[in-house]
């Protein structure tokens, strides 16, 4: 799993810290890595697992993506700390998003809590740029942590530019891989 480095600048929380990777650099990285991933295919399957690319492949094939970044809403899992404290995401283990404690509240109650649902719906609230984007169905605004912590234009994801570089680049390849797999499953070469 690749988690691109982006954090808010401690001096100006509305900007990315100087060491944060830029959207262009991350987009270029994704394209280069994607080429390596494609070159590593054997008999129509990747021999090296790269979660983001596999999740995209699932999505292109019409299945739910296996990575929360590509989902319409967050809330697919919980984080349980050693103290029993429960949070909606490993990027949001902070007092404001503490859902409760397993020693006091059953897990299913925390999983179905209104606070957990509220967290999940944060991701679904997209800025206008995202709503009009041709890649909205793939991107879904990216990871919430990259939207809320680094407020680019009106909450747009810090890596929006990366995705606008990568998705058009990978699109034809992903379509081809899905088509090839469908043809193979039907016995067509």
LOLUMKOL-761381 format. One line per 10 residues: number of its first residue (from 1); their letters; for each residue x negated, y negated, z negated of C-alpha. Coordinates in steps of 0.5 Angstrom, whole numbers, plus 500, padded with zeros to 3 digits. Layout:
# LOLUMKOL-761381
NUM) a) X/Y/Z  ...
***
This chain:
# LOLUMKOL-761381
1) xxxxxxxxxx) 500/500/500  497/493/502  499/487/497  496/481/501  493/476/496  497/470/495  498/466/488  500/459/487  495/454/485  495/453/478
11) xxxxxxxxxx) 494/445/479  500/445/484  505/450/484  508/448/490  502/450/494  498/457/495  491/458/491  485/457/496  483/464/495  490/466/498
21) xxxxxxxxxx) 490/469/505  493/465/510  499/467/514  495/467/521  489/471/518  494/476/515  498/477/521  491/478/525  489/484/520  496/487/521
31) xxxxxxxxxx) 495/487/528  488/490/528  490/495/522  496/497/526  492/499/532  487/503/528  494/507/525  496/508/532  489/511/534  490/516/529
41) xxxxxxxxxx) 496/519/531  496/526/532  502/530/535  506/524/535  505/523/527  500/519/523  495/522/520  493/516/515  499/514/511  500/506/511
51) xxxxxxxxxx) 507/505/508  509/498/511  508/501/518  512/508/516  517/504/513  518/500/520  518/506/524  524/509/519  527/502/520  526/503/528
61) xxxxxxxxxx) 529/510/528  535/507/524  534/510/517  533/506/511  526/503/510  522/506/505  519/500/502  523/494/499  520/489/502  524/490/508
71) xxxxxxxxxx) 531/491/505  536/486/505  536/486/497  531/488/492  533/492/486  531/499/488  527/501/482  525/499/475  519/498/471  518/501/464
81) xxxxxxxxxx) 513/498/460  509/502/455  514/498/449  520/500/453  521/494/456  525/494/463  524/489/469  527/489/476  520/489/479  513/490/478
91) xxxxxxxxxx) 511/483/481  516/480/476  514/483/469  515/476/465  520/474/460  525/471/464  526/477/468  526/482/462  532/487/463  532/490/456
101) xxxxxxxxxx) 529/495/452  530/503/453  530/504/445  536/499/445  539/500/452  541/506/456  537/506/463  543/507/467  546/500/463  540/497/465
111) xxxxxxxxxx) 540/499/472  547/497/473  546/490/469  549/484/472  542/481/471  539/486/475  544/485/480  542/478/480  535/479/481  537/484/487
121) xxxxxxxxxx) 541/478/490  535/473/490  532/476/496  539/476/500  539/468/500  535/467/506  533/460/508  536/457/515  529/458/518  530/466/517
131) xxxxxxxxxx) 537/466/518  536/464/525  529/468/526  529/474/531  526/478/526  530/477/521  533/484/521  526/487/520  523/482/515  529/480/511
141) xxxxxxxxxx) 525/474/508  519/479/506  518/480/499  521/476/494  515/474/490  512/471/496  518/466/497  519/464/490  512/463/488  509/460/494
151) xxxxxxxxxx) 515/455/496  513/454/503  519/450/507  525/451/503  523/458/500  521/461/507  516/467/505  508/465/505  507/470/510  512/468/515
161) xxxxxxxxxx) 507/466/520  504/473/519  510/477/521  511/472/527  505/475/530  505/482/528  513/484/529  512/482/537  506/485/537  508/492/534
171) xxxxxxxxxx) 515/492/537  514/495/544  509/500/540  514/502/535  520/503/540  516/507/544  514/512/538  521/512/536  523/514/543  517/519/544
181) xxxxxxxxx) 520/523/538  527/523/540  525/526/547  521/531/543  526/533/539  531/534/545  525/538/548  524/532/553  517/531/555
***
